[in-house]
Amino acid sequence: MGNTLRQAIAEGRSVWIDGYQYCAALFGTSVPWLDQAAFSAFHSKMQGLLRSDVVALPVEEVAAALLVSEPGLAKEMAAKARAAYPLRRLLEDERLRAAVTSLLVVLRAASASSPLALVIPSPRRWFALTYEAARGEPPSEDIARDIDEIDGASVYVADFLRVFAESGVDILLIAQTPGEAPADVEMLEAYQSVFNAARHYRWEIGLLDTGATVPPQRGEYLDAVITHAPDDSGMAGRVLDEAFFDGRAEPALGTGCFHYVVVPPQARPEGVLERLSELRAHTGNPA
């Protein structure tokens, strides 16, 4: 098992870089989410270039690639009328489970001492994404915000996570649709099944919202919250994206926090390396 995020921050390894789409554009290819050997080569090249202190696997991207490669799967997801059935069918698919497992093997082997994060859409986001993939239109607002539906979605996600109990995961990062992090404790508690599963496996739990204008609910469940404007109520990450690489955002951040860097696909390679070097110098970890 790799280090936790908290340990990494304490050691000065506090730059978490999401560079998949940037490197796909830079390398002139797509990320090979469904090919273990090709993914291993892609990630090795990406990590050699960007040197993220956390290695992460975004499951939403793997699932999207599977839906493209297996068009019949979306039809199977639409086979029953229940609103949450598309999510249930997707998460039960053995091809998805095998693909995620195989990529986690690559990441754990490649970065044995780095925190390994499994990044998933929030139950609310995943419910909406799979509904639209199966039915060709997004759920109505009433359905999308229905607490019972989201709670049911959380149960399906928790069952999915059990597959990766022995995969060396250290962190579960729950990615919200930007600006839609839970605004109250009731909505946060709808994710309870997911939190329980992560706690059972002793994973740290983070929530990512790149569109939050105020710090989202943390409750008693979240170890870390990642936004553009982190609060000081606990472990927090500050999102650095286009503004940072355009030179419009300073990297200043308080002690005990970390930077979550989203490298824009259109960013200039020279500028990316320069800004990352400045960031690491600022954090006291130029290596």
C-alpha positions in Angstrom: 0.0 0.0 0.0 1.3 3.4 -0.9 1.5 6.5 1.3 -1.7 8.3 2.2 -2.3 11.8 0.9 -1.9 13.2 4.4 1.5 11.6 4.7 2.6 12.9 1.2 1.6 16.4 2.2 3.6 16.2 5.4 6.6 15.1 3.4 6.3 18.0 1.0 4.9 16.0 -1.9 1.8 18.1 -2.4 1.3 18.5 -6.2 -1.4 16.3 -7.6 -1.5 16.6 -11.4 -4.3 15.6 -13.7 -2.5 15.4 -17.0 -4.2 12.7 -19.0 -6.0 15.0 -21.6 -3.0 17.3 -21.9 -0.6 14.4 -22.6 -3.1 12.8 -25.0 -3.0 16.1 -27.0 0.8 16.4 -26.6 1.5 12.8 -27.7 -1.1 13.0 -30.5 -3.1 10.1 -29.4 -6.0 9.1 -27.1 -5.5 7.6 -23.7 -5.6 3.8 -24.2 -8.0 3.1 -21.3 -8.9 -0.4 -22.4 -5.4 -1.7 -23.2 -3.3 -2.5 -20.2 0.1 -2.6 -21.9 -0.5 0.6 -24.0 -1.8 2.4 -20.9 1.3 1.4 -18.9 3.5 2.9 -21.6 1.3 6.1 -21.8 1.3 6.6 -18.1 5.0 6.0 -17.7 5.7 8.6 -20.4 3.2 11.0 -18.7 4.6 10.5 -15.2 8.1 11.0 -16.5 7.1 14.3 -17.9 4.8 15.7 -15.2 5.9 13.8 -12.0 2.6 14.0 -10.1 2.9 13.2 -6.4 -0.3 11.3 -6.6 -1.2 8.7 -9.3 -4.8 8.5 -10.1 -7.2 6.5 -12.3 -10.4 8.4 -13.5 -13.0 5.6 -13.7 -15.4 7.9 -15.6 -13.0 8.0 -18.5 -12.6 4.2 -18.5 -16.4 3.7 -18.5 -16.8 6.2 -21.4 -14.2 4.4 -23.5 -16.0 1.1 -22.8 -19.3 2.5 -23.9 -17.8 3.7 -27.2 -16.1 0.3 -27.8 -19.2 -1.7 -26.8 -22.2 0.1 -28.3 -24.5 -2.7 -27.2 -23.8 -2.0 -23.6 -25.9 1.3 -23.7 -28.8 -0.7 -25.1 -28.5 -3.2 -22.2 -28.5 -0.3 -19.8 -31.8 0.9 -21.2 -33.5 -2.5 -20.9 -35.4 -1.6 -17.8 -37.5 1.5 -16.9 -36.1 2.1 -13.5 -34.2 5.4 -13.4 -31.1 3.9 -11.7 -31.0 0.7 -13.7 -28.5 2.1 -16.3 -26.0 2.8 -13.5 -26.6 -0.6 -12.0 -26.1 -2.4 -15.3 -22.9 -0.5 -16.1 -21.3 -1.0 -12.7 -22.1 -4.8 -12.8 -20.4 -5.1 -16.1 -17.4 -7.5 -15.8 -15.6 -5.7 -18.7 -15.6 -2.4 -16.8 -14.5 -4.1 -13.5 -11.7 -6.0 -15.3 -10.5 -2.9 -17.1 -10.3 -0.8 -13.9 -8.6 -3.6 -12.0 -6.0 -4.0 -14.7 -5.2 -0.3 -14.8 -4.9 -0.1 -11.0 -2.4 -3.0 -11.2 -0.3 -0.8 -13.6 -0.5 2.3 -11.4 0.3 0.5 -8.2 3.3 -1.3 -9.7 4.6 1.8 -11.4 4.4 4.0 -8.2 4.7 1.8 -5.2 5.4 4.6 -2.8 3.0 7.2 -4.1 -0.6 7.6 -3.0 -2.9 5.8 -5.5 -6.3 7.5 -6.0 -9.4 5.9 -7.6 -11.4 8.8 -9.0 -15.1 8.2 -9.5 -18.1 10.4 -10.4 -20.2 11.2 -7.4 -23.3 8.9 -7.2 -25.4 11.9 -8.3 -23.2 12.6 -11.3 -22.9 8.9 -12.2 -26.6 8.4 -12.0 -27.2 11.3 -14.4 -24.5 10.3 -16.8 -25.6 6.7 -17.2 -29.3 7.7 -17.4 -28.4 10.0 -20.4 -26.2 7.3 -22.0 -29.0 4.8 -21.9 -32.0 7.0 -22.7 -30.5 9.7 -24.9 -31.5 12.6 -22.7 -30.6 13.8 -19.2 -32.9 13.0 -16.3 -35.4 15.7 -15.3 -34.4 17.9 -12.4 -36.8 16.2 -10.1 -35.3 12.8 -10.8 -31.7 14.0 -10.8 -32.1 15.5 -7.4 -34.2 12.8 -5.8 -32.5 11.8 -2.6 -33.9 8.2 -2.7 -32.5 7.8 -6.3 -29.1 9.1 -5.3 -29.1 6.9 -2.2 -29.8 3.9 -4.4 -27.1 4.9 -6.8 -24.7 5.1 -3.8 -25.5 1.4 -3.0 -24.6 0.4 -6.5 -21.3 2.4 -6.4 -20.4 0.9 -3.1 -20.8 -2.6 -4.4 -18.6 -1.6 -7.4 -15.9 -0.4 -5.1 -15.7 -3.7 -3.3 -14.0 -5.2 -6.4 -11.0 -3.0 -5.8 -10.5 -3.8 -2.1 -7.2 -5.5 -2.7 -5.9 -3.2 -5.5 -3.7 -1.0 -3.4 -6.0 2.0 -3.5 -5.2 4.7 -0.9 -7.6 7.5 -1.8 -11.2 7.6 -3.1 -11.8 10.9 -4.9 -15.4 11.7 -5.6 -15.7 14.0 -8.6 -18.8 16.2 -8.7 -20.3 17.9 -11.7 -18.7 21.4 -11.4 -20.7 23.5 -9.0 -22.9 20.7 -7.8 -21.2 19.5 -4.6 -23.7 18.7 -1.8 -25.0 22.0 -0.4 -26.4 20.4 2.8 -25.8 17.5 5.0 -28.8 15.6 3.7 -27.4 15.5 0.2 -24.0 14.5 1.5 -25.5 11.7 3.5 -27.1 10.3 0.4 -23.5 9.1 -0.4 -23.3 7.2 2.9 -22.9 3.8 1.3 -19.9 5.0 -0.6 -18.4 6.5 2.5 -18.9 3.3 4.4 -17.2 1.2 1.8 -14.2 3.5 1.6 -13.8 3.7 5.4 -14.0 -0.1 5.5 -11.1 -0.4 3.2 -9.3 2.4 5.1 -9.2 4.7 2.1 -9.0 8.4 2.5 -12.0 10.2 1.0 -11.9 13.4 -1.0 -14.4 15.4 -2.9 -13.5 17.4 -6.0 -15.7 20.3 -7.3 -13.9 22.5 -9.8 -16.9 24.8 -10.0 -17.6 25.4 -6.3 -17.9 29.1 -5.4 -18.0 28.3 -1.7 -16.5 25.4 0.2 -18.9 22.4 0.0 -20.2 20.4 2.9 -17.5 18.3 4.5 -19.5 16.8 7.3 -17.8 14.0 9.2 -17.2 12.0 6.1 -14.6 13.8 4.0 -10.8 13.9 4.6 -10.2 16.3 1.8 -12.1 18.8 -0.3 -10.6 20.1 -3.5 -11.9 23.4 -5.0 -10.7 26.7 -6.4 -11.1 28.3 -3.0 -10.3 25.8 -0.3 -11.3 26.5 3.3 -9.2 25.9 6.4 -11.4 23.4 8.2 -9.2 20.4 7.3 -7.1 18.9 4.6 -7.8 20.8 1.4 -6.7 21.1 -2.2 -6.6 24.1 -4.4 -7.5 23.6 -8.1 -5.0 25.2 -10.5 -6.1 25.1 -14.1 -6.2 27.5 -17.1 -5.6 30.6 -15.1 -2.5 29.2 -13.5 -0.9 28.2 -16.8 -1.8 31.6 -18.2 0.1 33.2 -15.3 -3.0 34.7 -13.8 -3.1 32.6 -10.6 -0.6 32.5 -7.9 0.3 29.1 -6.2 0.1 30.3 -2.6 -1.5 27.8 -0.3 -1.5 27.3 3.4 0.4 24.7 5.4 -1.1 21.2 5.3 -2.8 21.7 2.0 -2.0 20.6 -1.5 -2.4 21.7 -5.2 -4.6 19.9 -7.6 -3.3 20.8 -11.0 -5.5 20.3 -14.1 -3.2 20.8 -17.2 -5.2 22.2 -20.1 -4.9 20.2 -23.3 -4.1 23.3 -25.2 -1.3 24.5 -22.9 2.2 25.1 -24.3 4.6 22.4 -23.2 7.3 24.9 -22.4 4.9 26.9 -20.2 3.7 23.8 -18.5 7.1 22.7 -17.4 8.0 26.2 -16.3 4.9 26.7 -14.2 5.2 23.2 -12.6 8.8 24.0 -11.7 7.7 27.3 -10.1 5.0 25.4 -8.2 7.4 22.8 -6.9 9.9 25.5 -5.8 7.1 27.2 -4.0 6.1 24.0 -2.1 9.7 23.3 -1.2 9.9 20.1 -3.3 11.7 20.9 -6.5 12.6 17.3 -7.3 
